[in-house]
């Protein structure tokens, strides 16, 4: 667990980057933020170790030098992402539109036009904050469930950023599920990140890079209860600095077995699509996250 001092340093630096970066052009802030993240990673031995261990799990066929290159690529990605998040605080809808291209937007737009909600399942791949903004500028109403940050000031800043283009931000907690179902009833898209091991929320063990991973099951459960589409959607950065947002066709809804069986099957299907996205652009994922910390023989499984 991170110490309060370390959290304070991190949030202080992040706040400074957001404040300064939002006032400078991306052509300048991207390389600066890359250098900052690279420098920070040199002092973050635990994160470097986790990244190396997780890349070895996911890509056993790569040698050590190839994995080191992925770690460097990941640092550059997060540098670019921090610069883009700072830029988003002042960017207008047209600015976002020029940076982002879409594929498969119809999978969200068509149901919403008919007053039906959609569950959008995504992950911490690419610039997920830009994905949120991209949905917003498309005039598609979206509600997202988020975990509050430890720093109240930073939580206020990030919540304001996420709501800039019309997103409804719902904090995780006892009432979150009810609020998300209500949002679906109002014909909104409900966006959920499903690629982190969070022992305190409902989940199931599904395969992820060939190993059991505790995965949030809320997206599958809500979609099944509401009888709505579950659409995988992701964003990735392209070599020219632009981004592609792609929404896939709705996942087939399991019709056999108990509710628990169907939740498992649908969650496993979403996890498989997330894994595909990460394999395609491995440098654009959060390899420092402890994705496999909870295992079936741990206390959480009982």
N, C-alpha and C positions, 0 to 999 in steps of 0.2 A: 504494500500500500504506500502511495506517495505521501511524503511528509507535508505538513502545512507550509513549511518554508519553501519546499520545492514547488508546491502548487502556487504559492504566492509569486515566486520568481517567474514561473511559466506564464501565469495569467497577466503579470505585469508586462512581460515582453510581448505577449500576444496583443494586449491592449495598445501598446506603443506601435506595433506593426500596423494594426488596424487604423489607428489614428493618422499616422504618417503616410502609410501606403494608400489610403483613400484619397490623398491629395496629390498624388504623383501619377504619371502615366505608367501603364503596365510594362511598357518596354524598359522602364527603369527599375520598377519594383520587382519584377520577376527575377532577374539575375541577383539582385541584392538579397531577396528572400531565400534564394537557393543557397547562397553563401552562408546565410545565417543558420539555416537548417543543417547544412553540412557541418558547420562548426559546432552546433549544439549536439549533433549526433556523436561527435568525437568524445564528448564528455558524458554521454549517456550509455555507459557500458552495458547496463541491464537491457536497454532497448536493442542495442546492437546484437547482444547475445540471443535475445528472443527472435529477432529477425532472421539471424543465421539458422537457428534451430527450426523455425517454422518453414523457411525456404527448403531446408533439407527434407522435411516431411512432405512438402508439396511437390518438390522437384528433385527426387533422389537421383535422377539421371544427369543432373548438372554437376559440374565439378566446382571446387571451392572458389576459383577465380570467377566463374560465371555467376555464382551467387553473390559474390562481393560486388559485381557490376550491377546486379539487381538492387542491392542495398543502396548503392549510390544513385541509381535511377529513381528509387523510391524517395530518397532525400530530395532530389530535384523536383519530383512531382509535388511533394508537400510544400516546398518553397514556392512553386508556381501557384499552388492552391491557396496558400496564405495571401499571396499578392492579389489573386483574383477575388478572394473573400473581402479583402480591404477595398478593392475597386468596386465591388457590388454595393457597398454602403452608399455610394454616390452615383452609381450608374443608372441610366434611365432604361426604360423598356426597349427602346431602339438600340441602345448599346448592347444589351443582352441578346437581342435578336440577331445582330450582326455577328456575334461570337458563336452562336449555337445553330446547328442544323438538326432537323428532326427526321426520324423514321417511325412509322407506325403510330403517329399521334391519334389516328382514327380509333385505336383500341381504347382510348380514354374518352375521346370527344363524342363518339356516336352514342354510347350508353348515357353519358351525361346529358346530351341533347334530348334524350327521351325521359329524363328525370330519374335515371337509375344510377345508383352509386357504383363505384369501382374501387377495389382494393389494389393499390400499387405497391408491389414488394420490390425493394431494392436493397442496396448494401453500401458499405463505405468504400466504394470503388469509383475511381475518377473523382471529379469535384461534385460531391453530392449536394453541396449548398447551391451550386449553380444549377443543378437539376431542379431543385425546388423553385428557383427563380424562373427557369425556363417554362415550367408548367404554369406558373403565375402569369407570365406575359402572353400565354396562349389563351387566356380568358377561360381557363378550366379551374373551377373552384376546388381547392384542395385543403384537407385538414391533415396535420401530422402529429404523431405522438413522439415526444422528446423527453430525454432525461435532463433534469435541471443540472446546471454546472455548479461546482462547489463555490465559485465566486459569484455572489449576487450581482455585482456590477457587470461582470462579463456575461452572466446569464441574461441580463437585461439588454446588453448590446447585441448578442447573438439572436435573441428572440425578436428584437426589433428588425434585425436584418432579414430573418426568415419570414417576417410578416410584411415586408416592404411591398411585395407584389401580390398581396391578397391572401396568402396562406393563413389558415387558422391554426394556431399553435396550441396543442393540448399537452400539458405536463403529464408524465406517467404517474400512475397512482391508482387508488382503489376505484375512482370514478372514470378513469380514462376509457375503459371498454364501453361503458354506456354512452359516453360522449361520441366515441367513434361510430358506434351503431346509429346514433342519432344523425351524425353527419352523412352517413350513407343514405339514411332515409330522406335527407334533404337533397339527394342527387349529387353529392360531392365525391371527389376522389379522396380516399384515405391512404396516405403514404406511410409505409412502415419499413424500417431498416431491420433486416432479419439475419445479419451475418456476424453477430457478436455473442459471446458466451456471457449471459447475464443470469446468474443463478437465482436472482430474486424475482424473476418473472416467469410465467408459464412457458414451458418448452418441451421439446422431445429430442431424443438422440437420433440423428440422421447421418448418413455417410457424407463426409466432406474431405476431399482429397484422400479418399481411401481409409479414413479414420473416423470413428464416432465423434460427433460434435454436438454439444448441447445448443439447440437452435430455437429461438423464439417462435412459438406456434400461434401467436395472436393473429397474424395475417390470414392463415388458413382457417382458424376458428371463426373469425369475424366474417370472412367470405362465405363459409358454409352456413352460418346462422342467418346471414342476411340474404342468402341465395343470389349473390352477385358475382361478377367476374373477378378473378384474381389474375392480374397482369404483371409479369416481370418487366422491369424497366431499369435501364442503366445509362450512364454517361461515361464517355472516355475522351481524353485529350488527344488531339491529332498532332502530327509533327509541326504543323504551321501555327500551333497555339489555339486553333479553334477547337470546338467540341461537337461531338455527335451524341445526341440523345436518342435512344432507340427503345421503343415500347413493343414488346412481343405480343403475339396473339394470346388470348386468355388461356390459362392452363386447363386441361380437361379436368372436370370435377369428378372425383371418385364416387361411384354409386353403390358400391358394395362394402359390407363390413359395418362395424360400429362407428359412432362419431369419432372415437379415439383413433380407430384405424384410418378413417378418411382424413383426419387432421394430420396424422403421421405421413400419409402418402402425399398429400398436397404440400406439406412442409418440405418433404424430401425432394419433390419436384422443383420447388423454388430454390432450394439449396444447390441442386444440380445446375440450374441456370446461373446462379451466382458463381459457382465454381468455374463454369465455362467462361464467364466474363473475366474472372481473375486470371485464368490461364491465357486468355487472349492478350491482356494488358497487365502482366504481373507487377510491374513497377508502380501501378496506380492503386494499390490496395494497402491496408493497414497491417503490415506484417508484424508490427510490434505488439499487436493485441494478442492476448492469451486465448487463442481460439479453441484450443483443445484442453484447457485446464480442468474442466469437469468431465469425468469419464463414467461409464456405466457402473463401475464397481466403487464409485465414490459415495460419500454420504448423500449427495444430492439425488442420486438415483433411487434411493430407498423411500 
